[in-house]
Amino acid sequence: MDAQDPVSRRQLLQRIALAASIGTLTTAQLRAAESPLISEDDPEAKAVKYVEDATRAKEAKKNTCATCASYTGLDGTARGGCRIFKDKDVKAAGWCKSWTPQM
């Protein structure tokens, strides 16, 4: 490393990693804001018995989309993405029979 170099290699790599993570978060937030909310009447939703309110499904056992491994929404938001329904959001308070615990 050159003595005239004001930024060390470690600092440069840290800055690149930070910029990449911020860019990913911003992209995810923008994608989430643009995705339509899936309807319970949607054929995809019906296939997995999706409901917007988990309290209406006895099988849910107090589980919700917000606690599912497939949920990609940000913590504390009312809705977010789901790996089951491509390009559509689900309500965090919802549930479907594909619910899987987060690890």
N, C-alpha and C positions, 0 to 999 in steps of 0.2 A: 504494500500500500504506500502510496506517495504521501509525504508529509504535507503537501499542499492540498490534498483532497479533503474538503471540509465535511464530507459525508462518508462514514465508514460503510463497508459492504453490508454489515449487519443492519445498520440503520436504513440503508436503501431497501433491503429485502423486507424489513418490517413495514416500511412505507408502502411498498408495492402490495404486500399482503393486506394491509388496512384498506387501501384503495379498492382492491378487488372485492373484499367483503362488503364494503359500503355500496359498491356498484351492484352487487348481487341483491342486497336487501332492497335497494331502490327499485331495481327491476321487478322483484317479487311484489313489492307494494303497488307499483303501477299496473302490473298484470292483474292483481287482485281487484283493483279499483275498476278495471274495465270488464271483468267477467260478469256475465249475467247470473242471477240467482236461479238455481234449478227449481222447477215446480214439482210438487208432489204428483201432478198429473203427467209428468214427463215419463215416457215408456222406460227410460233407463232408471228413473227413480222408483217406478212401480216394480221393476224387476228385482230390486233389492229392498223393497218395502221401506223406502225413505220417508221419514216424517220430519216436518220442520220443528216439532216440539217433542222431545224424547219422552216426556211424561205421558204422552198418548200411546206409547208402545210398551206393553208389559214386558216384552222380551228385552228391552233396553236395560233394565235393572240399574237405573240411575246413571248409565253411561251416556255420553253425548259425543257428537262429532268432534268437539274440542278436545276430548280425551282419546281420540282414535289415532292410530299410527298413520292412517291415510290422510289425515287432516293436515293441510299445509298453510293454514291461516296463522296470523300472528297471535300470540297470547293476548287475551283481553279484548279481542275484537268480536263483534256480533256475527261475523261471517268470514269465510275464507275458502281457499281452494281445497280440492279433494282429488286424490289420485284415482278414485273410482269414476268420477265424472269429469272427464277432460274438458277444459275450457269453460267450466261452470262452477260457481260457488255454491256452498251449502251453508246453512245457518249453524253456528257453533252449538246452539242448543238442540240441533237435530240429531237424528240417529238412523241407521239402516242395519240390515242383517249382516252386512260385511264388516261391522265394527270389529276392530282388532286393538288390543291394548298397546299403548306406547311402551317402548323398551328404554 
